[in-house]
């Protein structure tokens, strides 16, 4: 069964108190919503401590989701339908994501 890694690069909007509210929403609502989707094996968050992005400002947070499925489209469809709305403290203008399929390494 194919294995995927989805990385979400994001941060708070920057208003007063937004970072605490952003982290609370992400930890208490967004990650549990991801974990409830069958096929998402791992959902973890990280605080970026070092980044090399020539000409770009780094995102302050990264979330990593390990997905195992024969139908990535179905997982993505469920995420689109079942995730609760994004909190206004999420800076959507600067958010980015990557999805990659595993091609080597340990299982």
Protein Blocks (a to p, Z undefined) as FASTA:
>chain_A
ZZdddddddddehighklmmmmmmmmmmmmmmmmmpghiabdcddddfbdcdehiacdfb
dcddddddfblmlmmmmmmmmpccddfklcfklgccdddddfbdjZZ
